[in-house]
Amino acid sequence: MSTHDAVAAPPTAGEANYLNCSHGFRSWFFTLDHKRIGVMYLASILSFFLLGGILALLIRTELLTPTRTLMSADDYNKVFTLHGAIMIFLFIIPGIPAALGNFVLPLMLGAKDVALPRLNLASYHLYLIGALIAVLSIVQGGVDAGWTFYAPYSTTTNTAVVTLTFGVFVLGFSSVFTGLNFIVTMHKMRPAGMGWFDMPLMLWALYATSIIQVLATPILGITMVLLIVERVMGIGIFDPALGGDPVLYQHFFWFYSHPAVYIMILPAMGIISEVVSVFSRKHIFGYRAIAYSSLAIAAFSFLVWGHHMFTSGQSELMNMIFSALTFSVSIPSAVKMFNWLSTMYKGSIRFDTPMIYALSFMFLFGIGGLTGLFLGSLATDVHLHDTYFVVAHFHYVMFGGTVIAFLAGLHYWWPKMFGRMYDERWGRISAIIISVGFNITFFTQFVMGSQGMPRRYYAYVDKFEPYHVISSIGSYLMAAGFFMTAWYLVKSLYRGRPAPVNPWGGGSLEWQAASPPVMHNFTDEPVGGDPYDYTNQAYDPALGGYVLRKTEVSDR
Amino acid sequence: MSTPHEGRDEHADPHLQHHFGSMVQQYDSGKFGMWLFLVTEVLLFGGLFCAYAVYRANHPEIFAYAHQFLDKTLGGLNTLVLIVSSLTMAMAVRSAQLGQQRRLKQMLAATLLCACVFLGVKGVEYEHKWKHGLLWGTRYVPQGEAASPASTNATAVETTAGTVAVPADGGTTLPHAASGPEGLADRPQAGHDGATSGGHGPAGPAPRNVHLFFGIYFVMTGLHGIHVLAGMVAIVWLLRRSAAGEFGPGYFAPVDFVGLYWHLVDLIWIFLFPLLYLIH
């Protein structure tokens, strides 16, 4: 987190930008500038991504052999719990909205900041506090209840459940504040000429995400409160021995946590909508359909939580209803997918790093989404429930979907955020390595799962060993890709070519701000218009980026 | 951070933050944000209301029995106090809008006083529950008559006051309270008759798992109490700022927003009171 101070400002005409306009720890830690808060979020979530990734490698290494490889079974339980909790609550949920979203949202609106900058800072501070509390649970010996904290095990295990869940409770407030801020910003800060349907689709995605954050996260809050109260005071509400109902915990938990996977995937879809259009040099196909499908996904997200409990003793009628509603989520998801493909159709596609990630997203999310239908069908779910098939599905959606899209967005906006171009060749190579490594890791898990390998097991029967070995090798390949990415991105901060204002030829307003933007974002009022109209843009080889055509400029 | 940016149409209001074009836009944004925050608060309590609904639907007998240990008089008094506080809060907002500095401070102070009274009464109620072991989960150990149906000795309540024993066996074999403690609550079914109240329970034999009701009662009223406390902190903050004369017709947003929050806290109690105290 303290690395930002070392970020060297590129020599953009000697003008002060948001990175170098003030110095020192306080100027960052107590800043109200959405860009700095976004960068602090970015550094924080990447730190936790590294931590969660190391835990993932520990899991995969342990699973190389059917019995003990590295650690005891108890330690293994703690490692996968922490991997899940850190990746979900500290990385993926704040990942795209709070880090990238915070940076680009006001820029895309042509605004000077989010509507409530102090709340934005409070959200970051709460994130840090929640993260520290959550990490404190490691010092206290870890937690072994799984990231879902299912009662009654979570209420009876003698590990640091209270610390971790309290951390999650605090992180929930952070998430609510970010979402609330974004909704207010989009309602109240749009410039005069920008209607709802003139916004870039990233903003629609962030809007839908924010709605879920605001409406679902409080339920997580109260669930964590009840769990803590259950453990500390023995209130019995989830304890069958006291007349409580542990399935009620599952309902509460998934009422948040199912919408939460859409908190994770919707902004990712927003990034893909931007990247696909810009790198196909073609207007986005089906703008309204994509915008509405974001809202539709947000609405459906609240109606499908019961599909996590098909085998928990729900009534058959409820199972059927939840199954049907689960299937309906595939409609808006497919609407997006087909619109992206139609956008690419007859476009002049450029395979820059963000686009490679976007294509990878479509491939991986396609698999992840379709395998979700296997799990949404009642009959197959009974067979696949709690197997590696679920693990693979989840990772295809969350990693193949969200993380890959996050990387697409990170590379797409990196020049804007730091004013430096990364090494494009290494970018492409590591994008391909990460995608290939990902498929090796998780496709084998589909096979394992369909053959009955249960999730979360420490020891397994010998016949699964080849699959586990292949999966682990894939994870090492992925890790190599990530370290390459980290290396060339950090290198670009020091040695990268200064970024032009518009390196990719994007049409949304953030590409009219300097790279990196000045303190108040825009020196001149940005010129609005269709964010997906590229007809006026011309590539200027001298700048290494795009400029608006002269004739068009003089017309205004 | 709230220094006005030069070159804007508004006359330089010191409260206008740099990224807003006008005070109206700033006020609207804040108000919208506050309403959204209230939505999250409703949902936070919504989880508890949901738990209440589930348990009441599954175990109506627990609620019918256990609610009689709550004191309707004190609960009603608290309802009244909170409604009055909402009135004074609304008047405080009005005073801020009209720039009536003295009245603003008076109304805020009155609201704060009401909040103190509310928490005080709540404390008395909690203390009664504590004394009689009417607590949650494994700590539900009805003292006095509630614990031993045979006992009609009212002094048992006094002798065991404050000592709450936790049974060692996890609580599945909790003693079934056959009668309620004396002097705790009005008993509409039995009629208010102090002389005979020790003879039999409020509504016959106690059902199993009565502690679930008290668990829900304490979590709901406890969380509500925390919200009252948070509101009091906010009102003290408003009082300090109004003492400095910061609010007036041009700038009253903080008073307005805290007012909204306070009305929500009031409203939640308006739901809690009948759901916990006035059920049959």
Interface residues (C-beta under 8 A of the other chain):
Chain A: L32 P106 A111 K112 D113 V114 A115 L116 P117 R118 L119 V176 L180 N181 I183 V184 T185 H187 K188 M189 V214 L215 T217 P218 I219 G221 I222 T223 V225 L226 V229 M233 G234 I235 G236 I237 D239 A241 L242 G243 G244 D245 L248 F252 H520
Chain B: M1 H5 Q17 H18 H19 F20 Q25 D28 S29 G30 F32 G33 L36 F37 V39 T40 E41 L43 L44 F45 G46 G47 L48 C50 A51 V54 Y55 N58 H59 W136 G137 T138 R139 G170 G171 T172 R208 N209 H211 L212 G215 I216 F218 V219 L223
